[in-house]
Amino acid sequence: MNAPQIAQDHATLLASPDPALAANKRLVYDMYRIVLQAGLWRRAGEFIRDDYVQHNPNAGQGLSGVQDYIRKTRPERPIQDRLELPLINLIAERDNVMTAFVRPEKDATGETYYSTWFDLYRIEDGKIAEHWDPMLKSDAPVDPNEKKI
């Protein structure tokens, strides 16, 4: 199975004729770059509300829950100018931003196959207020930076 098409032009994904939607996309994109990709958990409060609602069953609630999850699942790395994760799309509607990434996995025989990982964020007052993803309680915590193509 072939890998899904990866976006090459992140600037186009970040653009929107609606300034509020463009700002929401940028907020999520920069949070990914700085907090999730670079592992800089101390900077999470720049992007995430204190009363953040987490729907990933393996991470705690609130800003402190995100910080703890990041601290436990990835090392700190240098901040990059763009996402290195294999981004497919970045979509904004109303106060929501959705990301879609290619997720390479191994089957029982060790063969690589490709899936897609989706995250949905709700923005409130210029910060991320809520998050959904497909993580199951039985899934081991993962550093998505290890899921590059």
C-alpha positions, 0 to 999 in steps of 0.5 A: 500500500502506498503512503498517502500524499504528503503536503509539501506546501505548508504555507498554502495549508496555513492560508485562509481568506478568513483571518480567524481561521488562519490564526487558528491554523497557525496556533495549532501548527505552531503548537505542534512544532514547538510543543509536540515536535520539539517536546518543549512542554514548558511552552505549552501554556503559550498555546493551550488553556489551563482548563484544557479538556483532553479526550485522549484517555492516556493523557491527563486533563488541563494544561498540566496533563498535556505537559506531563504527557509530553515530558513522559513521551518525548525528548526535547529537540530543536524547534524547526521552522516547519512540521517534519511529521508527514502532514496531509492536511490542516483544516479549519472550520468555526472554532475547530482545527483538524490535522491529518498525518500519515502514520507508518506502522508495522504489521505482524510480519514486520511489513510497513503499512500506512494509516492516518492519524487525525487530531481535532482541536477546539480553539477558545479565546486564542488558545487550544481548549479541547482535543480529540484523537483516535488513541485507545486506552490500550495503546502505548504512549507514543512519540509521533516524531518516531512516525516519519516516513 
